[in-house]
């Protein structure tokens, strides 16, 4: 059985950063695998800005900001 969580963590101009966490639990041996993917999209219409309201949201926001800023360097 697997679950995933996708969070828009940062938006700047027309760039939107999304962090996706997926986990897969094998019932027979209780082994769990967790995967994390970070994706930055260029969108045609800028969405509403992300405003963190908790410490966890703030950390996601900072990580997304770092990744978007590094995106410009590539």
Helices and strands as residue ranges (DSSP letters): E 2-12, E 15-26, E 31-42, H 55-73
